[in-house]
Structures are given as structure tokens and as C-alpha cells.
Amino acid sequence: MDDIASMNYESARKGLKKNVAAGAIGVLVHWFDWAIYAYLATTIAGIFFPQQDETAALLSVFGVFAIAFFVRPIGSILFGHLGDTLGRKKTLSLVIVVMASGTLLLGLLPSYDSIGIWAPILLVVARIIQGIAAGGEFGSAAAFLAEYSPPKRRGFGCSWIEFGSVLGFLLASMVVAGMFAIFTPEQIDSWAWRLPFLITVPLALVGLYIRMKIEDTPEYQALQALDTVPVAPIREVFRRNSKQFFQTIGIEIFMNCTFYVVLVYLITYQEQLVGLTAGEAAVLSTVASLTAIAIIPLSGIASDRFGRKPVLTTAGVLLVLLAYPLFAYMNQGTVTAGFLSTFGLAAILALILGTHASTVAELFPTRTRQSGLSMAYSVAGAFFAGTLPYVNTWLIGVTGNEMVPAFTLMAVGAVGLITISTIPETRGVNLLHESDTRVDSASRDRG
């Protein structure tokens, strides 16, 4: 088995840069779309929910934001099954097509003033399509990059997934900042808000072209050579890898919740509660993205050198200890306080982003890797991260306590630390587990 994977890997190394690009570009496109929606939350609220007061409209927008997370498990089941039974390449290509379709629909939607109640209904439809695609993107990309990366540099290789995701956020924040600088508020509300969604389509086409040119991973080709490709990988996850599944949920709660507070919710928080202008909040979002982009590859390298658990544990401890003082400092309302607090939160997030993908990919055998990763990631997003903007907004409104997001991050850090304590150190492990070599087990599943 190892010999087969080794030969396949040597033949694939020549196209390693292309494979890294294939894994990362879809994540970039996905998070560009996602961030644009979050950054334009206030604008979208006025366009699709104009009959409500400001707080209620914003809650409606974040409610639609959460709906897309609740359909992620559907996408994770679909794309996870396809990835483990038909190969990583096919799902990487299909998921980016679905993603672009949902985004194109969103960018072309008529406003509430044009078609009334059908506008928010179609907004929900577009977000559902995006959510289904999102359910398959991370698992496909993480399995693909983990299996293509050299074992001693797997943390660094997988870190490019989140490099792509934060780059998507950076591009989104730059586009939004540029849009507010170029167009008047009236132009943005009338038509210019559509532009960021529509420019996603050519990005997605480039990603599709790259993904159609790649080969499947060495580990997956090894399964094909030994005829141990599973027929029912989802069932196998719960029968044989349930522990790894729940550990992955814990790590992805840790990552996703921190991600959504720092890179999605924070821009609205700074605009609505800290008192910064929309332009200033967009600039600080750019600061967060640049900070994360600089640190993510270093975090991956550190995890290759020192181990996954030390890096993730450091991030968890920092989150528990520093979330409250950073938010307290941010609420002074000055640009300097906003800059330093945003930088600190983004640096902690980057430690998690650079390490989590390789960690969870190494927990699963190749037979069920994409299904396990996709489902665990989507569950964490659907029931925890996706609801955070809504829950934080609601709790602040009910309690009047503007420190709610800090308490949220402290709780998330605790969840991360508890989960990390239960997993083994996986740095550099063989991705072909013993169960991947069992022809008899594959035959039972086929039956």
C-alpha cells in the first residue's frame, strides 16, 4: 500500500503548485462571496427588508445568513459521499459550479421595492444554494491538500486552504471599501451592491478550469488500485470513526466561531456599537485579513515543527485570556484602539487557521476522510458558527452588554482546549490507515 501511494505521489509532485492552487482557489471564491454578504449586511437589510426597523432588518439579514449554515449538512453528505466514492477531483469541480450559481443568482435578485415578498424569498434560495456548496468545499479541499502534501510539510500545505479563505475576505473588504469610496450611498443601494457578487463568476470559472486539469490524490489512487474504495463512507464514519468525527466537530467549533466573530461579525459590531464609520470598519477588516494572511503559513510551519497540539493549545489559551481585554480596549472607540484590538484577535485566529485543517484531516483514514471532514465541519458551522452574528446581536439587544462577543470567544476557547486534550498528536502520520488496506471490510460495505 505504501509503495503504491509513494509511486503515485512521486508522479504527482511535479504539479504540486497547481494542486495547491486547485485546493485553495475554490475556498477563496467561497469566502469572498460569504464576506461580501456579511460586509454589506446593513445595505442588504435596507434592500430586502425595508419595512422593518434597523435592528429587526439586521436580524433578518443575519437570520438568512444562518439559514445557509443549516443546509450545509446536506451539502456535506452529498459532496462527502461523492468525494470518497468517486474521487476528490470530481467534487472539487462540482462544488465550485454550485457555489458560483448561487452567487450569480444573489447578484441578480430584484429588490423588495420591485417584487415585494419574493425578494427575501429568493434571497433565501440563493443562500441555500451557497450553503449546499459550502457544505462540500472544506472537506473536498482539506482531503485533497492533505493527501497531496509531503508528510513533513502537511501543516504548511493545508494552511493554504485558510490562506485562500482569508485572502477571499481581504479581497472582499477591499472591494467593499473601494465601493464606498467610489459610489454614493444612493448608487450603492440602487445597483452597485450587486457588483461584488457578479465579479465572482469569472473567478469561479478560473477555479473550475484549474480543478479540471488536476489528477486525483496519491492516497485515493492507492485505494482504487487495491479496490478498497468504500461504497457507504457516511455509514462507515459513524460505525468506525465516530470518535474522530466528534473530535473534529469540537476543533471546527473552535475555528469557525472564532473566524466568524473576527472576520464576519466584527465589522458590523465596530460600525453599529463601537461607533466607527463603515469605511473605518472596512479598513480594520482589511487589517484583520492581512494579519491572518501573514501568520497562517507560519502557523502551519510551526505545527510541522512542534506539533499540531502545541500550536492549537497556545491559540486556545490566548483566546480565553485576551478576548475580554481586547474587546474592552476596542470599545474605547478610537481608530488606534480598533486597530490594535483587531490585530490581536486576528493573530490568535491565524494560529488556529494555519493548523486545524491538517489536524482534522490526519484523524481520519483515507476511506472516510472527505465524508468525515465535510459533515463535522458543516455541523459545527450550522449549529454554532452560523448563528453567532444573530445570537450576538440579539444578546446585546436584550442585555445591553456590549461585551457579549468577548464572552462568546472565551467559551469557544474553552471548547477548543477541551477538545485538543482528547486528540493524539498527528503531525506527519501516514494518511493511509490500517483500515484503508482491508479489502474484506470494503467488500462487506459493498454488500
Secondary structure as the mmCIF struct_conf table of DSSP 4:
data_model
#
loop_
_struct_conf.conf_type_id
_struct_conf.id
_struct_conf.beg_label_comp_id
_struct_conf.beg_label_asym_id
_struct_conf.beg_label_seq_id
_struct_conf.end_label_comp_id
_struct_conf.end_label_asym_id
_struct_conf.end_label_seq_id
HELX_RH_AL_P HELX_RH_AL_P1 ASP A 2 ALA A 12
HELX_RH_3T_P HELX_RH_3T_P1 ARG A 13 GLY A 15
HELX_RH_AL_P HELX_RH_AL_P2 LEU A 16 TYR A 39
TURN_TY1_P TURN_TY1_P1 LEU A 40 LEU A 40
HELX_RH_AL_P HELX_RH_AL_P3 ALA A 41 PHE A 48
TURN_TY1_P TURN_TY1_P2 PRO A 50 GLN A 51
BEND BEND1 GLN A 52 GLN A 52
HELX_RH_AL_P HELX_RH_AL_P4 GLU A 54 PHE A 70
TURN_TY1_P TURN_TY1_P3 VAL A 71 VAL A 71
HELX_RH_AL_P HELX_RH_AL_P5 ARG A 72 LEU A 86
HELX_RH_AL_P HELX_RH_AL_P6 ARG A 88 LEU A 108
HELX_LH_PP_P HELX_LH_PP_P1 LEU A 109 SER A 111
HELX_RH_AL_P HELX_RH_AL_P7 TYR A 112 ILE A 115
TURN_TY1_P TURN_TY1_P4 GLY A 116 ILE A 117
HELX_RH_AL_P HELX_RH_AL_P8 TRP A 118 TYR A 148
BEND BEND2 SER A 149 SER A 149
HELX_RH_3T_P HELX_RH_3T_P2 PRO A 151 ARG A 153
HELX_RH_AL_P HELX_RH_AL_P9 ARG A 154 ILE A 182
BEND BEND3 PHE A 183 PHE A 183
HELX_RH_AL_P HELX_RH_AL_P10 PRO A 185 SER A 190
TURN_TY1_P TURN_TY1_P5 TRP A 191 TRP A 191
HELX_RH_3T_P HELX_RH_3T_P3 ALA A 192 ARG A 194
HELX_RH_AL_P HELX_RH_AL_P11 LEU A 195 LEU A 198
TURN_TY1_P TURN_TY1_P6 ILE A 199 ILE A 199
HELX_RH_AL_P HELX_RH_AL_P12 THR A 200 MET A 212
TURN_TY1_P TURN_TY1_P7 LYS A 213 LYS A 213
HELX_RH_AL_P HELX_RH_AL_P13 PRO A 218 LEU A 226
TURN_TY1_P TURN_TY1_P8 ASP A 227 ASP A 227
BEND BEND4 VAL A 231 VAL A 231
HELX_RH_AL_P HELX_RH_AL_P14 PRO A 233 ARG A 240
HELX_RH_AL_P HELX_RH_AL_P15 SER A 242 TYR A 260
HELX_RH_PI_P HELX_RH_PI_P1 VAL A 261 TYR A 265
HELX_RH_AL_P HELX_RH_AL_P16 LEU A 266 TYR A 269
HELX_RH_PI_P HELX_RH_PI_P2 GLN A 270 VAL A 274
HELX_RH_AL_P HELX_RH_AL_P17 ALA A 278 PHE A 306
HELX_RH_AL_P HELX_RH_AL_P18 ARG A 308 MET A 330
TURN_TY1_P TURN_TY1_P9 ASN A 331 GLN A 332
HELX_RH_AL_P HELX_RH_AL_P19 VAL A 335 LEU A 363
BEND BEND5 PHE A 364 PHE A 364
HELX_RH_3T_P HELX_RH_3T_P4 THR A 366 THR A 368
HELX_RH_AL_P HELX_RH_AL_P20 ARG A 369 ALA A 380
HELX_RH_PI_P HELX_RH_PI_P3 GLY A 381 ALA A 385
TURN_TY1_P TURN_TY1_P10 GLY A 386 THR A 387
HELX_RH_AL_P HELX_RH_AL_P21 LEU A 388 THR A 399
TURN_TY1_P TURN_TY1_P11 GLU A 402 MET A 403
HELX_RH_AL_P HELX_RH_AL_P22 VAL A 404 ILE A 420
TURN_TY1_P TURN_TY1_P12 SER A 421 THR A 422
BEND BEND6 ILE A 423 ILE A 423
HELX_LH_PP_P HELX_LH_PP_P2 PRO A 424 GLU A 425
TURN_TY1_P TURN_TY1_P13 ARG A 427 GLY A 428
BEND BEND7 LEU A 431 LEU A 432
HELX_RH_3T_P HELX_RH_3T_P5 GLU A 434 THR A 437
HELX_RH_AL_P HELX_RH_AL_P23 VAL A 439 ARG A 446
#
